[in-house]
Amino acid sequence: MFNDIGPLELVTIIVLAVLVFGPDKLPKVIQDVMRTVRKIREFSESAKADIRSELGPEFKDFEFEDLNPKTFIRKQLDNDELGLKEIRNGFDLKKEMADVTDAVHSRDTDAPSASGSAGASGGARVDMTKRPEKPGEDDRPPFDADAT
């Protein structure tokens, strides 16, 4: 239950408990806390037993830990009735990323030669790394002073 509490935290809790409750009342408080924890555990176990009895004999091996999605998936992957290990091993993300990277780099090297000779219907490639050219003074639309 308290697997992640280190020795320093344990000493700190004990010192705080002695300061808050005092050395006279501390044993009584510890007994009350332990009694409450025992009652909660008994209630939990009885609730689990009631649920198992209500589910019927086909769920006799049902574990409540299986309701946690991570535990359920881990159990199913260990079972491997569906062949999920083959699917997982067949998908190599590093290889896929390397293929995409190679495709992108080959497109960059082919772009200058293909863009000059290909027509509009021939699948012309557009270099997205270049900035668009700014229109010159001659490319401006005519200014109409009366329209403004």
Secondary structure, DSSP 8 states (H G I E B T S, - for coil): --TT--HHHHHHHHHHHHHHHHHHHHHHHHHHHHHHHHHHHHHHHHHHHHHHHHH-GGGTT--GGGGSHHHHHHHHHHH-SS-HHHHHHH--HHHHHHHHHHHHHHHHHHHHHHHHH--TTTT----TTS------GGGS----TTT-
